[in-house]
Amino acid sequence: MIDAINPVRNGYLYPRTPGTAFGPTSYDWRHSCLANSAGQSASDRMPDGNTFVALSDSYMYEVNAQGTVVWQYNALPLIHI
């Protein structure tokens, strides 16, 4: 699951009130990933607003703001029998 947040900023700083929880109380955008990974995975918002998703050693893809897959690539190595 990817939850994108857009915290309040003051220039390059994120203002915070001591004694209160930091950050927004909810997400601005959510995406249910198309696959799982036992290893480390990541996502990154691209300049065009799409989101790049990389699942460790296996699969990568890009989705737009509506959650539609723009492209995908299966990086699993072929197993020769």
N, C-alpha and C positions, 0 to 999 in steps of 0.2 A: 504494500500500500504506500502510495506517495501522498503526503499532505503538504501542500505549498502554503506558506504563510507570508504575509506582507506586514512586518512589524513597523510601528511608528518610528520614524527617524528624525533626528535633528542634525542636519548636515551628515557627517560621518559617524555620529553617535546615536545610540539607542537609549533614549531617556528612560529612567526607571525611578520609581518611588520606593524608598526603603520601607521594608516591612510588608510589601505587597508582591504578589507573583509577577514574574517577568514574562512579557510576551503576550501575544494575542490569545484570546480564549477559544478561538476556533480557526479553522483553516479557510483559505480563500478558494482553493481548488484541490480536488482529490482525484486520484487515479488508482484503480485496482490493477496491479501489474498482471501481465499476461502469463507469467511463469514465476517459479520460485527458484531460489538458489541456496545451496548449503553454505556457500562462501559469502564474501563481502560483495555487496552490490551498491549501485549509486544512481542518482538521477541529477540532471542539470537543466535549468531553464535556458533555452537558446535565445539569441537576440530577436528572432522572429516570433517569439512567444510559444513555440513548440517545446516539448520536454523530451530530452534524450534519456533513455533508460538503459543501463548496462547491468546485466546479471552475471556475476562472476563466472568466468571461464565457459560461458555457454551461449548467451543470447543477448542481442542488443536491438533496440528499436527506438523510433521517434513517434510521438503522438502530438496531435494538435490540441488546442484548448477544449475541443468537443470530445476528446478521447479517441479520435479516429487515428489508426495507425498510418503514418506517412510512408515509412519504410521499415524493414526488419532484416536482420541477418543472424543466421544460426552459426555460431562459431565453434560448435562441438567438433572435435576431430573425427574423421571417418575411421571406423574400425574395420580392418580387413580380416576376413575369416578364411 
